[in-house]
Amino acid sequence: MTSGGGRPPSLLAAAAVVAGLVVAAGACGATAPARDATAPTEKATTPPSPAPSTSPAASLPPPTSAPTVPAPPAAPTTTTPPYAPPSPAVAPAPDGGPGTFGPTAGGALQGKVVAVDPGHNGGNFAAPSVINAPIFNGRSSEACDTTGTETDGGYTEATFNWLVAQGVAADLRAQGATVVLTRTSNTGVGPCVTQRAAIANTAHADAAVSIHADGGPAGGRGFAILEPVADGPNDAIIGASRTLGDDLRNSFLAGTGEPVSSYDGVDGIQARGDLGGTNLSTVPKVFIECANMRNAADAALVVSPAWQQQAAAAITAGLVAFLTGG
Ligand SMILES: [Zn+2]
């Protein structure tokens, strides 16, 4: 469901130029699943060289203003960089780091704080020494961050995550929420998964979602919610995270038409104990793998601004259901 009236003008359709995104084949997220042998193997990817050349968006609205970028979407391409992503919905922090953005209107989420984590980062490709640094994720060692995956046509997961997160942030703010973003540009590096968890914890977020797309087997498609497994620091949020996961699964299924994953989890839900982002969370948190970027049918969706907007609206609807008890 979508409450609070109409969506803000299109955030996922306008003009900035990011030239020459160069990405490596890779996989989203972290390593082995904790409890389900059917879960996909995800691993860190060593970034290639040379580094991608990027240009920041030309103009940015102030953080508290409603977005005003109603330009029609350009036809998506899966093959030819540079792709032209939309202008950000939020002004980036000076270093592209985390930022907090207040409501743009009243609504059902007034007083709520939501942490939105766009997985990976566009600059990760150029900083292997930073993102490959080992961190302790609450259970074991994993990389600080990874590059994420990409479509066969070279459209990066970092970009997809960023654009969907922008839409979610705008939608939530338009319904009264304060949004904490773990990164405020798609040209930076990291932050480490430990920091991504800490940002939501420090904000005492009422809910947190980490937005990703998967790099699964080419023959598999669909979305999956990755839920935490109790490990000590996150013990208190397991039940609430499962409720959040159910709400997101239901809203994403209804709002996008995307099927639940054919290869990851059961009915779109997968418990994972190997993700620092949920192992270290003290607020209700799940990941969503919106689609399989390695599957041709899903790849055609993830590059589409219209589908990105649908995905954002569906994620927002799930968060609203969780936060309002609906
Ligand atoms: Zn990912």
Boltz pocket constraint, residues with backbone or C-beta under 6 A from the ligand:
constraints:
  - pocket:
      binder: B
      contacts: [[A, 27], [A, 28], [A, 29], [A, 119], [A, 120], [A, 148], [A, 149], [A, 157], [A, 211], [A, 212], [A, 213], [A, 214]]
      max_distance: 6.0
